[in-house]
């Protein structure tokens, strides 16, 4: 059922000035949860959070999906 629905989606991927993966900051989880809390508070909605490491290809798949639906 939810496969046909589209959801507002926001994704971040950190890169350095050379386009290489940025070392994960010590406070990354705190930052992610702060952004999620802000969005939840502003829009009073549920929010799904993915936290961790992902490949560039994975991000590009999400980007393609978001642009196709947007």
C-alpha positions as CSV (number, residue, x, y, z in Angstrom):
1,X,0.0,0.0,0.0
2,X,2.7,2.6,1.0
3,X,4.8,1.7,-2.1
4,X,2.6,4.0,-4.2
5,X,2.7,6.9,-1.7
6,X,5.4,9.6,-1.8
7,X,6.8,11.1,1.4
8,X,8.6,14.5,2.0
9,X,12.2,13.4,2.2
10,X,15.5,15.1,3.1
11,X,18.9,13.5,3.0
12,X,22.3,14.7,4.0
13,X,25.7,13.3,3.0
14,X,28.9,14.9,4.2
15,X,31.8,15.5,1.8
16,X,35.1,17.4,2.2
17,X,36.3,20.0,-0.3
18,X,37.8,17.2,-2.5
19,X,34.5,15.4,-2.7
20,X,35.6,12.6,-0.4
21,X,33.7,11.3,2.6
22,X,34.0,13.6,5.6
23,X,35.1,11.9,8.8
24,X,32.0,11.3,10.9
25,X,31.8,14.1,13.5
26,X,31.8,13.1,17.1
27,X,28.5,14.9,17.6
28,X,26.9,13.6,14.4
29,X,24.1,11.6,16.2
30,X,23.3,14.7,18.3
31,X,23.2,16.8,15.2
32,X,20.9,14.4,13.4
33,X,18.5,14.1,16.3
34,X,18.5,17.9,16.7
35,X,17.5,18.4,13.0
36,X,14.8,15.6,13.4
37,X,13.5,17.2,16.6
38,X,13.3,20.6,14.9
39,X,11.3,19.2,12.0
40,X,9.0,17.2,14.3
41,X,8.4,20.3,16.4
42,X,7.7,22.6,13.5
43,X,5.4,20.3,11.5
44,X,4.0,18.1,14.4
45,X,4.5,14.9,12.4
46,X,6.2,11.6,12.6
47,X,9.6,11.4,11.2
48,X,11.8,8.5,10.1
49,X,15.5,8.9,10.6
50,X,18.3,6.9,9.0
51,X,21.6,7.4,10.8
52,X,24.9,5.9,9.9
53,X,27.1,5.5,6.8
54,X,25.9,5.1,3.2
55,X,27.6,4.8,-0.2
56,X,27.5,7.6,-2.7
57,X,25.6,5.3,-5.0
58,X,22.9,4.8,-2.4
59,X,22.6,8.6,-2.0
60,X,22.3,9.0,-5.8
61,X,19.5,6.4,-5.9
62,X,17.6,8.4,-3.3
63,X,18.3,11.7,-5.2
64,X,17.0,10.2,-8.4
65,X,13.9,8.9,-6.7
66,X,13.2,12.3,-5.0
67,X,13.6,14.2,-8.3
68,X,11.4,11.7,-10.1
69,X,8.6,12.2,-7.6
70,X,9.1,15.9,-7.0
